[in-house]
Amino acid sequence: MDTTHQESPATGGPKPPRKHGRRKVIGAGVGVLAAAAAGAGVWWGTRDTSGPATPAAPQPTPHTWQPRAHVPAADLDSKWIGVQTHDVAVAQQFEDYLGRPLNCVVVFGAETDWPAIEGPWFAIDAPQGQDWAQWVRDDPDNHTLVISTAMVPKNPDDDWRARGAAGEYDEHWVKFGQNLVDAGLGSSIVRIGWELNGKWYATHYVGDTADKREQWKEYFRRIVKAMEVEGSNFEVDFNIAEGPQNSVSIEDLYPGDDYVDVIGVDVYDSYISPIDPTARWQAKDEKVNSISAVVDFAASRDKPVSFPEWAMVASGSTQGGGDSPEFVNQMADVMKAANLRYQAYFNTPDGGVGMTLADAPNGSEAFLKRFGASGDVVPDGS
């Protein structure tokens, strides 16, 4: 989420093993379905894309890439719950608040330069209290990391999409994949170029012309191929931002079923002028790439959906709806009905959100009722 734009800001007993949406890359790329998830989330979080990173020197094993084996969306309706944070202690605090384990945590990689992208800070030389690779290694069957990565370093040249589409950056993504596998993060969900349809992210904006968008899609496909080294079992989340950042619909942005496991959309209760919660929801549904449009598109592709970022937003210049149990319940209703892979609440005032669940007593009550220990939108067996 970013508020420089005008449309999206922003117990007991062992768990059953997760169903995985990908085939594992083994040697020549033979596909198998894997297992894992139920772990931890967050209470207060931060979104820092400038963290330290000292990449290792990976020695990737060549393999033959294979298109994704189709897994019906209904089989991946795991309803995982998570939150965004960079601090493990914060994730544990959020679990205490929620009264149940979390399944995933959303983090953001650095984009300062290629080494920072290749060797994500949370996988290599992680700061104290932020070792997410260790968090996953501690319980790989129940902890899943959702990794948000830019496609190029900050301040890119205007022709970065064409250069990426031509294969100039492939080696960086081989190193990215190898570093994650070496750290024990080879079964992560990866949000490549998240919120791609928003101009606020120069490092992965899809582009404002048809040619740029086609180059972006080809580069996305090349990233997926390059990062899937031997031993990897990534799930790729094609993640847009809700709303008409441009007039281009998700159908025209999509890179293809062979390269996507999950179709995601980030949703914030902001930049909507009606005050009445029902009217606000109706106004959101009139947008290009609305929530319902994305859910319907995912269903047409037989892919599960995700909501990697969603939150109530403080009232003010961003036209946030404030403490809105209605918004929480509206989102919960969508998630309950959809084939939902995962969702993560953006529980931080950063990025223009201006509030957390702690600042929204009514919304927090609704959140706990729907997503807490006895909630109706929670993973089976949790």
N, C-alpha and C positions, 0 to 999 in steps of 0.2 A: 504494500500500500504506500502511496505517496500523495500528498495533498497539493502538489504543484500542478495537478491536472484537475479536471472538473467533472469526472465521472466515477472514479474509484479511489479512496484514500489509501485513501484509505482513509464376602471376600474369602475366601478360603479355598484351599485345594489347588492343585496344579491346573493350569490352563491347557486346553487342547492345542496342538500345534496349528499354526496358521496355514491357510491355503495361499500359495504364492501364484502370482499371475504370469510368471515368466518361466521359460526353460533355462536351465543352467548352461552356461557355455563351458563345455568340456572338450578339450583337444580340438577336434574338427567342428565344434559347435553343435554337438548333438543335444537336443532339447529334452529336459525333464522338468517336472514341476517340483518345487521345493516346499519348505515349511518354515514357520516362525511367527509370533507377536502377542503382546498384551502388556506391557511395562510401565512407563512413567511419562509425565507431562510437565505442566508448569503453572505457577501462580502469577508472578510478575516476570516479564521477559524483556529482552533487549534485542534490537536488530542492528547488529554491527557488521558491516561488510568490509571492514578494514583490518581484521585480525591478522596476527602474525602467521607466517607459513614458511617453513624451510623444507622444500620437497626432498624426498629420498631419490635415489637413482634406481628407478625400477628397471627390471629386466623382463619385459612382457614376452609371453609365449605366443607366437603367431597362431591364429585360429581362423577358421572360415566362418564368417558371420552368417547366421540364418535368420530369416524373418520370424516374427513372433508366432508361436503356435497359438491358435485361437483357444481362449478359455472363456466360456460364456460369462457374461456380466453377473448373472445370478449366482454363479459359483464363487465370485469374488466380493459378494455383498457382506463384507466383514464388519462394517459399521465401527471401524476402529476410531478411537477418540484420542486426541492429542492437543498440545498447545505449543506455541512458539516460545522458546527461551534459549539462551546460550549458557545458562548456569544449571548444573545438575541439581544443586540444592533447591533451586526454584521449582524445578520439576517435581521434586519430592514434596515440596510445600503444596503444590497444586493437587497432587494425589491426596494429601491429607484433607484438603478442602473438599475435593470431589467425593471422597469416601470409597474410592475404587481405583484399581491400577489403570494407568494410561497405556495406550498401545504404541504411541509414536510421539516424537518430538520434531518440530520443524526448526531447522537452522539455516543460516545464510552464509555462504562462502564469501571470502574476500575477492575483490576484483582489482586490486592495486596493480598487479602485473601478471604475466603468465605463470611464474613460479607459484604465486599465491592461488591461482586457479587450479593448477596441476596438483599441488600439494595442500589440500584444504587444512586450515588451521586446527580443525577438530579431529583430524586424522593424524597429523604430524606435529609433534612438539606442542600439544594443546596446552593452553594456560591452565593453571591450577583451578580446579572446580569446574572445568569445561571440557573434560576428556570424554567426549561422546563416543569415541571408538571403544574406550574401556567400558562405558555404560552398556553398549551393545554386546561386547564380548562377555560381560558378566551374565547375560541372559539372552543369548541370540535367538532363542525360540519365542521370546516374549517382548523383545525390544526392537523397534524399527526406527531408523533415522530417516527423516525426510530432508533431503539436501537441495537447497536452492542455489543454483549456480548461474552466473552471468555467462555469456557466450564469448566475450572478448574482454580484455582489460579496459579500465576506464579511459576516457578521452580517445576513443577509437577513430581511425580514419573513416571517411564516409564510405569507402568501398569495402568495408570489412565483410559484408554479407557475400559479395562476389568472391572475395579471396577465400572465405570459409567454404563456400560452395565448390570452389576449385580444388580444395584439399590442402590449402596452405597451412591450416592449423591442426591437421589430423594428429600429428605427433603429440601435441599437448593433451589431447583427449585420451590417447593411449596411456600416457603417464597418469592422467587423472584417474582412469579406471584401475590401473595397476596399483596406485597408491591406496585407493579405497579397499581393494581386495587385500592388499598386504596388511592393512590396518584392521581387517575383520569386518569391513563395511561393504562387502560385495553384494549384499542383499538389500541395500538401501533403496528407497524410492528417490528418484532424481527429478527435480523440477528444472528442466533445461530452459533457461530464458523465461522464467515465470513472468506473468502479466505482460506477455509479449506485445499485446495490442495497445499498450500505454506508452506514450511518447516520453514519459518521465524516466525511463530507463534506457539511456543511450547505449548501454552495453548489451542490450538484447531486444531493442524495439524492432518489430517486424518490418517496419518501413512504410512510407507513404505513397509508394508507387507499386504497380503490379509487378514490375521487374524486380524490385527490391524484395517484395514478399515471396516471389518464386525463389530468389537466391537464398533468402532466409530459410525457407522450407528445405531446400537441398542441403544447406549447411546443418540444419537440425538433424537431417537423416545421416549425414556424415558423422556427426558427433555420436549419435547412437551406435553406429557401426564401430567407430574407433574406440569408444570407452569400454566396450564389451569384450574384455580380455579373458583369457582362460581363468576359470574359477569364479567369474562374475555371475550374478543372478539378479541384476538390477530390474526394477520396475521404472518405467519412464512415464512421468506425468506431464501431459500437454496441458498447460495451465494458463488460461487467459484471465483477464480482469472483466468483471461484469460491466456492461454499459457500452455506449456508442463512442468510444474514443476516436473511432473513425467509422465510416459507413460499411466497413467490410465485415461480413458475418463469419462466424466460426467455420462454416463450411469451406470458405475460401482461404482460411488460414491453416487448415489441418494438413499435417505432413504425411498422413497415411496410416492405415491400420497396422502395417508391418513394423512401425517404429513407435507405437504408442500402446501403453498398457492401461492407462487411466486418463480420463478427461476431467480436468479440474477448472474451477472458477473461484476467484477471490471475491468476497462480497462484504461490503461495509454499509451500514445504515447512515449514509451521508449523501450530500448533493442531491437531495430530493426536497422540493419546496413544500408539498403538502405536510401539514402538521398531524392530521389524523392518521393513526397507524395503518388503518385499512387503505386509505387513499395513498399513503406512501408506498405500500406494497404493490398496489395496482400500478402506480407510476413507474416503479422499478421494472415491472413486467412489460412495460411498453418499450423498454430500451432494446437496441440491437444487442445481441449477445446477453439477453436477460437470463436470470436463473433458469426459468422454464425452458428457454431456447437451448441452453447448454445441456440440461438434463435430457431434453428430447433428442438432441443431436447424439449424445452419448448412447441413448437407447437405440437409435437407428444404426449405430456402429457396433452394438452389443458390447459396449465397454462400460465398466463401472465409473462412477463419478467421484470426485473429491471436492472438498471445500478446504483447501490448505490454509486459507486465512479468512476469518470472518469475525465480525465484532460489532457491538453497539458503538456509536460514536457520540462524543459530547456535543451538545448544542453549541452553536456559534457560527463562525464564518464558513464552516464546511457544511452547514445545514444538517448537522447530525441530529438523530432522533432522541439522543440522551438515554436515560434509564427506561428502556422499552422492553417489558416482558412480551409484548405483542410480537416484536421483531424476533426475539429468541424463539418463541413458539412457532412463528411462521417458518423460520429456518429448520427447526426441529421436525416440523411436519413434512417438509420437503425431504429431509434426510431419511426419515423413517420410511417414506414411500419409495425412495430411489434405491437402486443398486449402488450402495455407497461403500467405497473402499476405505476412506478415512476422512476425518475432518479435524481441524485444529483451530481452537479459539485464539485470536490474537490479543492476548491479555496483557497489554502494555499501553501506556499513554503515548508511546512514541509514534512517529509517522503521521501525526495529525489526528490520531484516535482520541486522545485527550482524556481517556478514562480507562479503568479496569473494572472487572466484576465487583471488586471491593467498593467501587464508587457508585454501584448500581444495585441497591438492595432489592428492588423489584425484579430487575432482570436476572440478578444472581439467584433469587428464589426460583424463578422459572427455569434457569439453567440447571440447577441441582435437581429439580423435579423431573426434567427430561433426560439429563445426561449423568446424573449421580448414581449412587449405588443401586437404587431401585428404579432408575429411569427407564423409559420405554424406547429410547434410542441408544442402546448400548450393545456391544458385541454379545453374541450367543456364548453361553458358558462362562461369562465374566462374573 
